[in-house]
Amino acid sequence: MANLRFWLLVEFMILANLAFAGAALFYWAKPMAQRYNAWTIRFRERHPQISKPPTPETTSQNYKTLVVAFRVTGVILFAEAVYFFVHAIQRIHR
């Protein structure tokens, strides 16, 4: 029984980290989108033969799209961790 409890604890730790990662991704979506957008702009300015530098309109649209994508991904990770955590708790023998 001790081995089962150990793996249950490992599962709890993994799910807690997954929930934390989802919450962090949701919370820091705007700064991450800003940094990623700045990085891609610098890359495109250095290598215009690969992709032309974006216009201000497309830069704004890219920022908004990335914020939404990061937040949706964060919510999915958090919800998945909570869902599997509840199912893991139900497997505990009393």
ZABA-371138 format. One line per field, with one value per atom (N, C-alpha, C, O, CB): residue number from 1; residue in one letter; atom name; x, y, z. Coordinates in nm, 3 decimals. Glycine has a CB too. Layout:
residues N
k: (NUM, ...);
r: (A, ...);
a: (CA, ...);
east: (X, ...);
north: (Y, ...);
up: (Z, ...);
end
This chain:
residues 94
k: (1, 1, 1, 1, 1, 2, 2, 2, 2, 2, 3, 3, 3, 3, 3, 4, 4, 4, 4, 4, 5, 5, 5, 5, 5, 6, 6, 6, 6, 6, 7, 7, 7, 7, 7, 8, 8, 8, 8, 8, 9, 9, 9, 9, 9, 10, 10, 10, 10, 10, 11, 11, 11, 11, 11, 12, 12, 12, 12, 12, 13, 13, 13, 13, 13, 14, 14, 14, 14, 14, 15, 15, 15, 15, 15, 16, 16, 16, 16, 16, 17, 17, 17, 17, 17, 18, 18, 18, 18, 18, 19, 19, 19, 19, 19, 20, 20, 20, 20, 20, 21, 21, 21, 21, 21, 22, 22, 22, 22, 22, 23, 23, 23, 23, 23, 24, 24, 24, 24, 24, 25, 25, 25, 25, 25, 26, 26, 26, 26, 26, 27, 27, 27, 27, 27, 28, 28, 28, 28, 28, 29, 29, 29, 29, 29, 30, 30, 30, 30, 30, 31, 31, 31, 31, 31, 32, 32, 32, 32, 32, 33, 33, 33, 33, 33, 34, 34, 34, 34, 34, 35, 35, 35, 35, 35, 36, 36, 36, 36, 36, 37, 37, 37, 37, 37, 38, 38, 38, 38, 38, 39, 39, 39, 39, 39, 40, 40, 40, 40, 40, 41, 41, 41, 41, 41, 42, 42, 42, 42, 42, 43, 43, 43, 43, 43, 44, 44, 44, 44, 44, 45, 45, 45, 45, 45, 46, 46, 46, 46, 46, 47, 47, 47, 47, 47, 48, 48, 48, 48, 48, 49, 49, 49, 49, 49, 50, 50, 50, 50, 50, 51, 51, 51, 51, 51, 52, 52, 52, 52, 52, 53, 53, 53, 53, 53, 54, 54, 54, 54, 54, 55, 55, 55, 55, 55, 56, 56, 56, 56, 56, 57, 57, 57, 57, 57, 58, 58, 58, 58, 58, 59, 59, 59, 59, 59, 60, 60, 60, 60, 60, 61, 61, 61, 61, 61, 62, 62, 62, 62, 62, 63, 63, 63, 63, 63, 64, 64, 64, 64, 64, 65, 65, 65, 65, 65, 66, 66, 66, 66, 66, 67, 67, 67, 67, 67, 68, 68, 68, 68, 68, 69, 69, 69, 69, 69, 70, 70, 70, 70, 70, 71, 71, 71, 71, 71, 72, 72, 72, 72, 72, 73, 73, 73, 73, 73, 74, 74, 74, 74, 74, 75, 75, 75, 75, 75, 76, 76, 76, 76, 76, 77, 77, 77, 77, 77, 78, 78, 78, 78, 78, 79, 79, 79, 79, 79, 80, 80, 80, 80, 80, 81, 81, 81, 81, 81, 82, 82, 82, 82, 82, 83, 83, 83, 83, 83, 84, 84, 84, 84, 84, 85, 85, 85, 85, 85, 86, 86, 86, 86, 86, 87, 87, 87, 87, 87, 88, 88, 88, 88, 88, 89, 89, 89, 89, 89, 90, 90, 90, 90, 90, 91, 91, 91, 91, 91, 92, 92, 92, 92, 92, 93, 93, 93, 93, 93, 94, 94, 94, 94, 94);
r: (M, M, M, M, M, A, A, A, A, A, N, N, N, N, N, L, L, L, L, L, R, R, R, R, R, F, F, F, F, F, W, W, W, W, W, L, L, L, L, L, L, L, L, L, L, V, V, V, V, V, E, E, E, E, E, F, F, F, F, F, M, M, M, M, M, I, I, I, I, I, L, L, L, L, L, A, A, A, A, A, N, N, N, N, N, L, L, L, L, L, A, A, A, A, A, F, F, F, F, F, A, A, A, A, A, G, G, G, G, G, A, A, A, A, A, A, A, A, A, A, L, L, L, L, L, F, F, F, F, F, Y, Y, Y, Y, Y, W, W, W, W, W, A, A, A, A, A, K, K, K, K, K, P, P, P, P, P, M, M, M, M, M, A, A, A, A, A, Q, Q, Q, Q, Q, R, R, R, R, R, Y, Y, Y, Y, Y, N, N, N, N, N, A, A, A, A, A, W, W, W, W, W, T, T, T, T, T, I, I, I, I, I, R, R, R, R, R, F, F, F, F, F, R, R, R, R, R, E, E, E, E, E, R, R, R, R, R, H, H, H, H, H, P, P, P, P, P, Q, Q, Q, Q, Q, I, I, I, I, I, S, S, S, S, S, K, K, K, K, K, P, P, P, P, P, P, P, P, P, P, T, T, T, T, T, P, P, P, P, P, E, E, E, E, E, T, T, T, T, T, T, T, T, T, T, S, S, S, S, S, Q, Q, Q, Q, Q, N, N, N, N, N, Y, Y, Y, Y, Y, K, K, K, K, K, T, T, T, T, T, L, L, L, L, L, V, V, V, V, V, V, V, V, V, V, A, A, A, A, A, F, F, F, F, F, R, R, R, R, R, V, V, V, V, V, T, T, T, T, T, G, G, G, G, G, V, V, V, V, V, I, I, I, I, I, L, L, L, L, L, F, F, F, F, F, A, A, A, A, A, E, E, E, E, E, A, A, A, A, A, V, V, V, V, V, Y, Y, Y, Y, Y, F, F, F, F, F, F, F, F, F, F, V, V, V, V, V, H, H, H, H, H, A, A, A, A, A, I, I, I, I, I, Q, Q, Q, Q, Q, R, R, R, R, R, I, I, I, I, I, H, H, H, H, H, R, R, R, R, R);
a: (N, CA, C, O, CB, N, CA, C, O, CB, N, CA, C, O, CB, N, CA, C, O, CB, N, CA, C, O, CB, N, CA, C, O, CB, N, CA, C, O, CB, N, CA, C, O, CB, N, CA, C, O, CB, N, CA, C, O, CB, N, CA, C, O, CB, N, CA, C, O, CB, N, CA, C, O, CB, N, CA, C, O, CB, N, CA, C, O, CB, N, CA, C, O, CB, N, CA, C, O, CB, N, CA, C, O, CB, N, CA, C, O, CB, N, CA, C, O, CB, N, CA, C, O, CB, N, CA, C, O, CB, N, CA, C, O, CB, N, CA, C, O, CB, N, CA, C, O, CB, N, CA, C, O, CB, N, CA, C, O, CB, N, CA, C, O, CB, N, CA, C, O, CB, N, CA, C, O, CB, N, CA, C, O, CB, N, CA, C, O, CB, N, CA, C, O, CB, N, CA, C, O, CB, N, CA, C, O, CB, N, CA, C, O, CB, N, CA, C, O, CB, N, CA, C, O, CB, N, CA, C, O, CB, N, CA, C, O, CB, N, CA, C, O, CB, N, CA, C, O, CB, N, CA, C, O, CB, N, CA, C, O, CB, N, CA, C, O, CB, N, CA, C, O, CB, N, CA, C, O, CB, N, CA, C, O, CB, N, CA, C, O, CB, N, CA, C, O, CB, N, CA, C, O, CB, N, CA, C, O, CB, N, CA, C, O, CB, N, CA, C, O, CB, N, CA, C, O, CB, N, CA, C, O, CB, N, CA, C, O, CB, N, CA, C, O, CB, N, CA, C, O, CB, N, CA, C, O, CB, N, CA, C, O, CB, N, CA, C, O, CB, N, CA, C, O, CB, N, CA, C, O, CB, N, CA, C, O, CB, N, CA, C, O, CB, N, CA, C, O, CB, N, CA, C, O, CB, N, CA, C, O, CB, N, CA, C, O, CB, N, CA, C, O, CB, N, CA, C, O, CB, N, CA, C, O, CB, N, CA, C, O, CB, N, CA, C, O, CB, N, CA, C, O, CB, N, CA, C, O, CB, N, CA, C, O, CB, N, CA, C, O, CB, N, CA, C, O, CB, N, CA, C, O, CB, N, CA, C, O, CB, N, CA, C, O, CB, N, CA, C, O, CB, N, CA, C, O, CB, N, CA, C, O, CB, N, CA, C, O, CB, N, CA, C, O, CB, N, CA, C, O, CB, N, CA, C, O, CB, N, CA, C, O, CB, N, CA, C, O, CB, N, CA, C, O, CB, N, CA, C, O, CB);
east: (0.082, 0.000, 0.086, 0.046, -0.093, 0.205, 0.291, 0.334, 0.348, 0.414, 0.354, 0.395, 0.284, 0.312, 0.430, 0.158, 0.046, 0.037, 0.012, -0.085, 0.058, 0.054, 0.166, 0.147, 0.065, 0.281, 0.392, 0.354, 0.376, 0.519, 0.299, 0.264, 0.147, 0.138, 0.230, 0.059, -0.048, 0.008, -0.038, -0.149, 0.109, 0.175, 0.246, 0.242, 0.274, 0.312, 0.377, 0.274, 0.297, 0.454, 0.161, 0.055, 0.003, -0.020, -0.060, -0.014, -0.059, 0.041, 0.002, -0.080, 0.170, 0.273, 0.274, 0.285, 0.412, 0.262, 0.259, 0.137, 0.148, 0.259, 0.022, -0.100, -0.094, -0.146, -0.222, -0.032, -0.017, 0.072, 0.044, 0.041, 0.179, 0.266, 0.195, 0.215, 0.393, 0.114, 0.037, -0.063, -0.078, -0.036, -0.129, -0.224, -0.150, -0.198, -0.301, -0.034, 0.045, 0.090, 0.087, 0.166, 0.132, 0.175, 0.059, 0.077, 0.233, -0.060, -0.176, -0.212, -0.244, -0.294, -0.208, -0.239, -0.134, -0.167, -0.248, -0.008, 0.099, 0.087, 0.107, 0.237, 0.054, 0.036, -0.080, -0.072, 0.012, -0.187, -0.300, -0.262, -0.295, -0.421, -0.192, -0.158, -0.057, -0.071, -0.102, 0.044, 0.150, 0.131, 0.229, 0.283, 0.008, -0.018, 0.023, 0.084, -0.168, -0.009, 0.023, 0.174, 0.222, -0.043, 0.250, 0.395, 0.461, 0.553, 0.461, 0.414, 0.473, 0.441, 0.526, 0.422, 0.319, 0.281, 0.362, 0.403, 0.130, 0.383, 0.463, 0.606, 0.660, 0.462, 0.666, 0.805, 0.817, 0.912, 0.859, 0.722, 0.727, 0.709, 0.778, 0.619, 0.619, 0.596, 0.723, 0.761, 0.476, 0.786, 0.909, 1.019, 1.094, 0.956, 1.028, 1.129, 1.105, 1.199, 1.130, 0.981, 0.952, 0.975, 1.018, 0.809, 0.946, 0.971, 1.121, 1.163, 0.913, 1.202, 1.347, 1.398, 1.483, 1.418, 1.345, 1.387, 1.350, 1.430, 1.323, 1.232, 1.187, 1.264, 1.286, 1.038, 1.304, 1.383, 1.524, 1.582, 1.389, 1.579, 1.713, 1.715, 1.815, 1.769, 1.605, 1.597, 1.476, 1.379, 1.589, 1.479, 1.361, 1.340, 1.232, 1.376, 1.442, 1.426, 1.335, 1.274, 1.562, 1.325, 1.238, 1.094, 1.001, 1.288, 1.078, 0.944, 0.957, 1.045, 0.873, 0.872, 0.881, 0.836, 0.753, 0.797, 0.890, 0.849, 0.700, 0.646, 0.932, 0.634, 0.490, 0.454, 0.535, 0.432, 0.333, 0.281, 0.231, 0.214, 0.165, 0.209, 0.156, 0.019, -0.010, 0.143, -0.062, -0.192, -0.177, -0.243, -0.278, -0.088, -0.070, 0.003, -0.019, 0.008, 0.088, 0.155, 0.052, 0.058, 0.260, -0.042, -0.147, -0.235, -0.270, -0.233, -0.268, -0.350, -0.276, -0.335, -0.394, -0.146, -0.066, -0.062, -0.071, 0.077, -0.048, -0.044, -0.175, -0.174, -0.017, -0.286, -0.416, -0.439, -0.492, -0.529, -0.400, -0.417, -0.333, -0.380, -0.379, -0.211, -0.124, -0.175, -0.167, 0.017, -0.227, -0.282, -0.397, -0.403, -0.330, -0.486, -0.599, -0.550, -0.599, -0.697, -0.454, -0.402, -0.336, -0.358, -0.302, -0.255, -0.190, -0.293, -0.282, -0.091, -0.394, -0.495, -0.581, -0.612, -0.585, -0.618, -0.697, -0.615, -0.667, -0.744, -0.489, -0.402, -0.387, -0.389, -0.264, -0.372, -0.361, -0.487, -0.478, -0.332, -0.603, -0.729, -0.745, -0.790, -0.849, -0.708, -0.719, -0.627, -0.668, -0.686, -0.504, -0.411, -0.462, -0.455, -0.272, -0.512, -0.561, -0.683, -0.692, -0.596, -0.778, -0.899, -0.865, -0.924, -0.998, -0.772, -0.731, -0.669, -0.697, -0.631, -0.586, -0.522, -0.625, -0.617, -0.415, -0.720, -0.823, -0.909, -0.940, -0.913, -0.946, -1.027, -0.956, -1.016, -1.059, -0.831, -0.758, -0.726, -0.714, -0.631, -0.711, -0.687, -0.810, -0.797, -0.651, -0.929, -1.052, -1.065, -1.104, -1.175, -1.033, -1.040, -0.933, -0.957, -1.024, -0.819, -0.716, -0.759, -0.730, -0.581, -0.826, -0.873, -0.979, -0.984, -0.931, -1.061, -1.165, -1.107, -1.174, -1.263, -0.986, -0.923, -0.860, -0.817, -0.817, -0.855, -0.796, -0.888, -1.007, -0.771, -0.832, -0.910, -0.916, -0.816, -0.848, -1.032, -1.049, -1.041, -1.053, -1.181);
north: (-0.119, 0.000, 0.126, 0.230, 0.000, 0.116, 0.233, 0.278, 0.397, 0.204, 0.183, 0.217, 0.295, 0.388, 0.091, 0.255, 0.326, 0.468, 0.562, 0.251, 0.484, 0.619, 0.707, 0.827, 0.612, 0.648, 0.724, 0.775, 0.893, 0.637, 0.688, 0.730, 0.828, 0.912, 0.609, 0.818, 0.915, 1.053, 1.155, 0.869, 1.054, 1.179, 1.238, 1.359, 1.157, 1.154, 1.201, 1.260, 1.365, 1.085, 1.193, 1.245, 1.380, 1.470, 1.145, 1.394, 1.522, 1.633, 1.745, 1.508, 1.602, 1.704, 1.746, 1.864, 1.650, 1.649, 1.681, 1.766, 1.864, 1.553, 1.729, 1.806, 1.945, 2.041, 1.731, 1.957, 2.089, 2.178, 2.297, 2.078, 2.121, 2.198, 2.235, 2.345, 2.120, 2.147, 2.174, 2.287, 2.376, 2.047, 2.285, 2.391, 2.524, 2.628, 2.356, 2.520, 2.642, 2.698, 2.819, 2.615, 2.610, 2.654, 2.718, 2.819, 2.537, 2.659, 2.717, 2.853, 2.946, 2.624, 2.866, 2.995, 3.099, 3.215, 2.979, 3.059, 3.153, 3.196, 3.313, 3.089, 3.104, 3.137, 3.234, 3.326, 3.010, 3.215, 3.307, 3.444, 3.546, 3.250, 3.446, 3.572, 3.654, 3.775, 3.545, 3.589, 3.659, 3.657, 3.666, 3.599, 3.645, 3.637, 3.766, 3.760, 3.609, 3.882, 4.008, 4.033, 4.064, 4.124, 4.021, 4.042, 3.941, 3.975, 4.036, 3.815, 3.715, 3.746, 3.729, 3.575, 3.790, 3.825, 3.945, 3.951, 3.854, 4.041, 4.160, 4.120, 4.164, 4.262, 4.039, 3.997, 3.913, 3.929, 3.919, 3.823, 3.740, 3.826, 3.805, 3.630, 3.922, 4.011, 4.093, 4.109, 4.104, 4.145, 4.221, 4.134, 4.179, 4.281, 4.010, 3.919, 3.891, 3.892, 3.788, 3.866, 3.837, 3.959, 3.946, 3.787, 4.077, 4.199, 4.216, 4.246, 4.324, 4.196, 4.206, 4.103, 4.133, 4.188, 3.982, 3.876, 3.912, 3.893, 3.743, 3.963, 3.998, 4.118, 4.126, 4.028, 4.210, 4.324, 4.279, 4.333, 4.434, 4.183, 4.133, 4.044, 4.037, 4.058, 3.976, 3.881, 3.912, 3.836, 3.735, 4.022, 4.058, 3.963, 3.961, 4.199, 3.884, 3.791, 3.673, 3.610, 3.739, 3.644, 3.535, 3.584, 3.521, 3.480, 3.696, 3.751, 3.902, 3.949, 3.685, 3.975, 4.121, 4.169, 4.104, 4.188, 4.281, 4.333, 4.367, 4.413, 4.458, 4.344, 4.366, 4.514, 4.597, 4.293, 4.545, 4.682, 4.699, 4.601, 4.710, 4.824, 4.844, 4.776, 4.733, 4.993, 4.768, 4.704, 4.554, 4.497, 4.728, 4.491, 4.348, 4.318, 4.213, 4.288, 4.410, 4.393, 4.394, 4.311, 4.504, 4.487, 4.494, 4.369, 4.315, 4.620, 4.325, 4.204, 4.080, 3.993, 4.184, 4.071, 3.958, 3.957, 3.851, 3.965, 4.075, 4.086, 4.036, 3.957, 4.232, 4.082, 4.041, 3.892, 3.825, 4.119, 3.840, 3.697, 3.613, 3.512, 3.665, 3.656, 3.581, 3.587, 3.488, 3.636, 3.703, 3.712, 3.614, 3.541, 3.857, 3.610, 3.517, 3.372, 3.289, 3.541, 3.343, 3.206, 3.163, 3.052, 3.193, 3.251, 3.218, 3.198, 3.106, 3.328, 3.285, 3.273, 3.148, 3.081, 3.396, 3.116, 2.995, 2.872, 2.779, 2.985, 2.870, 2.757, 2.747, 2.636, 2.772, 2.859, 2.858, 2.805, 2.728, 2.996, 2.846, 2.798, 2.647, 2.575, 2.874, 2.602, 2.458, 2.377, 2.273, 2.430, 2.423, 2.351, 2.347, 2.243, 2.416, 2.460, 2.467, 2.378, 2.303, 2.612, 2.384, 2.302, 2.153, 2.072, 2.340, 2.118, 1.978, 1.929, 1.818, 1.961, 2.011, 1.971, 1.954, 1.859, 2.073, 2.045, 2.034, 1.909, 1.837, 2.160, 1.885, 1.768, 1.638, 1.553, 1.766, 1.623, 1.502, 1.493, 1.383, 1.494, 1.606, 1.607, 1.554, 1.477, 1.749, 1.596, 1.547, 1.396, 1.325, 1.620, 1.349, 1.205, 1.130, 1.017, 1.175, 1.189, 1.124, 1.117, 1.019, 1.200, 1.219, 1.218, 1.109, 1.045, 1.357, 1.088, 0.986, 0.845, 0.752, 0.997, 0.827, 0.695, 0.661, 0.547, 0.686, 0.755, 0.728, 0.636, 0.662, 0.860, 0.528, 0.433, 0.485, 0.527, 0.289, 0.481, 0.532, 0.421, 0.445, 0.605);
up: (0.000, 0.000, 0.000, -0.051, 0.120, 0.058, 0.064, -0.075, -0.100, 0.150, -0.165, -0.301, -0.372, -0.447, -0.379, -0.349, -0.410, -0.357, -0.433, -0.384, -0.229, -0.171, -0.227, -0.249, -0.017, -0.250, -0.308, -0.447, -0.477, -0.316, -0.531, -0.667, -0.667, -0.756, -0.753, -0.569, -0.555, -0.520, -0.570, -0.449, -0.433, -0.398, -0.519, -0.541, -0.284, -0.599, -0.721, -0.816, -0.876, -0.789, -0.829, -0.915, -0.865, -0.945, -0.923, -0.735, -0.678, -0.707, -0.740, -0.527, -0.695, -0.720, -0.868, -0.899, -0.679, -0.957, -1.100, -1.133, -1.207, -1.185, -1.079, -1.106, -1.044, -1.101, -1.054, -0.927, -0.866, -0.953, -0.970, -0.724, -1.006, -1.095, -1.224, -1.276, -1.126, -1.276, -1.397, -1.372, -1.457, -1.445, -1.258, -1.223, -1.207, -1.251, -1.094, -1.142, -1.125, -1.260, -1.281, -1.036, -1.350, -1.483, -1.559, -1.626, -1.563, -1.549, -1.614, -1.557, -1.632, -1.601, -1.425, -1.362, -1.398, -1.422, -1.209, -1.401, -1.438, -1.583, -1.615, -1.414, -1.669, -1.811, -1.829, -1.910, -1.895, -1.755, -1.762, -1.707, -1.767, -1.684, -1.593, -1.527, -1.608, -1.619, -1.388, -1.663, -1.735, -1.887, -1.961, -1.701, -1.932, -2.077, -2.148, -2.255, -2.102, -2.092, -2.160, -2.170, -2.279, -2.087, -2.061, -2.076, -2.168, -2.243, -1.940, -2.165, -2.253, -2.399, -2.486, -2.216, -2.426, -2.563, -2.611, -2.726, -2.572, -2.522, -2.557, -2.592, -2.693, -2.441, -2.509, -2.534, -2.660, -2.737, -2.414, -2.679, -2.799, -2.924, -3.024, -2.794, -2.919, -3.032, -3.061, -3.177, -3.004, -2.957, -2.976, -3.036, -3.123, -2.844, -2.990, -3.044, -3.192, -3.271, -2.966, -3.230, -3.371, -3.459, -3.574, -3.387, -3.407, -3.485, -3.508, -3.620, -3.412, -3.403, -3.420, -3.520, -3.603, -3.286, -3.512, -3.604, -3.748, -3.839, -3.565, -3.767, -3.902, -3.958, -4.079, -3.902, -3.871, -3.918, -3.956, -4.050, -3.811, -3.884, -3.916, -4.039, -4.110, -3.798, -4.062, -4.175, -4.262, -4.261, -4.123, -4.336, -4.418, -4.535, -4.593, -4.469, -4.572, -4.683, -4.643, -4.730, -4.728, -4.513, -4.467, -4.456, -4.507, -4.330, -4.389, -4.368, -4.351, -4.279, -4.243, -4.416, -4.407, -4.270, -4.207, -4.517, -4.222, -4.091, -4.090, -4.190, -4.056, -3.977, -3.971, -3.964, -3.921, -3.853, -4.005, -3.993, -3.849, -3.778, -4.097, -3.807, -3.670, -3.648, -3.537, -3.642, -3.752, -3.736, -3.710, -3.624, -3.859, -3.788, -3.767, -3.636, -3.575, -3.885, -3.593, -3.464, -3.352, -3.260, -3.442, -3.360, -3.258, -3.261, -3.157, -3.279, -3.380, -3.392, -3.342, -3.278, -3.538, -3.371, -3.321, -3.169, -3.107, -3.378, -3.109, -2.963, -2.902, -2.808, -2.920, -2.955, -2.902, -2.919, -2.830, -2.970, -3.033, -3.059, -2.963, -2.912, -3.203, -2.939, -2.847, -2.703, -2.631, -2.853, -2.662, -2.527, -2.511, -2.411, -2.497, -2.608, -2.600, -2.602, -2.526, -2.717, -2.687, -2.696, -2.565, -2.518, -2.811, -2.505, -2.378, -2.268, -2.187, -2.339, -2.263, -2.158, -2.175, -2.077, -2.156, -2.298, -2.320, -2.283, -2.221, -2.468, -2.320, -2.286, -2.134, -2.079, -2.353, -2.066, -1.920, -1.854, -1.758, -1.869, -1.903, -1.846, -1.870, -1.781, -1.906, -1.989, -2.019, -1.928, -1.875, -2.167, -1.909, -1.821, -1.678, -1.612, -1.826, -1.630, -1.492, -1.474, -1.376, -1.455, -1.568, -1.557, -1.565, -1.494, -1.668, -1.651, -1.663, -1.533, -1.489, -1.779, -1.472, -1.347, -1.236, -1.159, -1.305, -1.227, -1.124, -1.147, -1.053, -1.123, -1.272, -1.305, -1.265, -1.199, -1.455, -1.304, -1.271, -1.122, -1.068, -1.352, -1.055, -0.911, -0.837, -0.742, -0.863, -0.881, -0.818, -0.837, -0.745, -0.876, -0.956, -0.980, -0.900, -0.858, -1.129, -0.879, -0.799, -0.652, -0.584, -0.811, -0.604, -0.466, -0.446, -0.341, -0.427, -0.548, -0.536, -0.531, -0.485, -0.654, -0.578, -0.575, -0.440, -0.420, -0.683, -0.349, -0.217, -0.140, -0.126, -0.138, -0.090, -0.010, 0.133, 0.190, -0.014, 0.189, 0.326, 0.426, 0.546, 0.342);
end
